[in-house]
Amino acid sequence: MAFYGDVASRGLTFVDEQGQFHCMSIHMSGEDGSILLVEEEISVPQE
């Protein structure tokens, strides 16, 4: 996977077993190049 620029362009969202909405973005570490999942603060989509 290529990572271009400073803004995450890949991610995932899910609802956990307790009904909580989560949004994670995929980043690459600047230290060792490992892949990181970073939880983002966003509004819950309206159903």
Secondary structure as the mmCIF struct_conf table of DSSP 4:
data_model
#
loop_
_struct_conf.conf_type_id
_struct_conf.id
_struct_conf.beg_label_comp_id
_struct_conf.beg_label_asym_id
_struct_conf.beg_label_seq_id
_struct_conf.end_label_comp_id
_struct_conf.end_label_asym_id
_struct_conf.end_label_seq_id
BEND BEND1 GLY A 5 VAL A 7
STRN STRN1 GLY A 11 VAL A 15
TURN_TY1_P TURN_TY1_P1 GLU A 17 GLN A 18
BEND BEND2 GLY A 19 GLY A 19
STRN STRN2 PHE A 21 MET A 28
TURN_TY1_P TURN_TY1_P2 GLY A 30 ASP A 32
STRN STRN3 ILE A 35 GLU A 39
HELX_LH_PP_P HELX_LH_PP_P1 SER A 43 GLN A 46
#
